[in-house]
Amino acid sequence: MSGDWNANTDFGHIAFTVDPNGNNVVTTVIKMSNFTCGGTFLTTETQILNSWSISDGEFSGNVDLADHGFANMTIDSTYDQAKKTFAGTWEEDAHGSHCSGQWEAIPRK
């Protein structure tokens, strides 16, 4: 479960790193390209140095996409031991509009 992971999404891309012990997500990169949620148009790349704990193969984290609190994203994920993948959902609130989707991450090689 440790290492670098990548997922393509409706809004662009999520990449994250799990520490060598598999206990925490230590870095996350969110890349949005020409994404619209309600009336909000976003193109951004944000790196978060975080420590989202992984418990029973699951983690959840929140990201402020605009540094002003008007566009926030929640990322939830579960590790599938059999498939060796992380899969989950993302939810974004931007100026009162709510958008969401699913993603599946594979290890970066």
Beta strands, then each sheet from edge to edge (+ up, - down):
strand 1: 3-8
strand 2: 12-18
strand 3: 24-37
strand 4: 40-53
strand 5: 58-64
strand 6: 71-80
strand 7: 85-94
strand 8: 97-107
sheet 1: 4+ 3- 2+ 1- 8+ 7- 6+ 5-
end
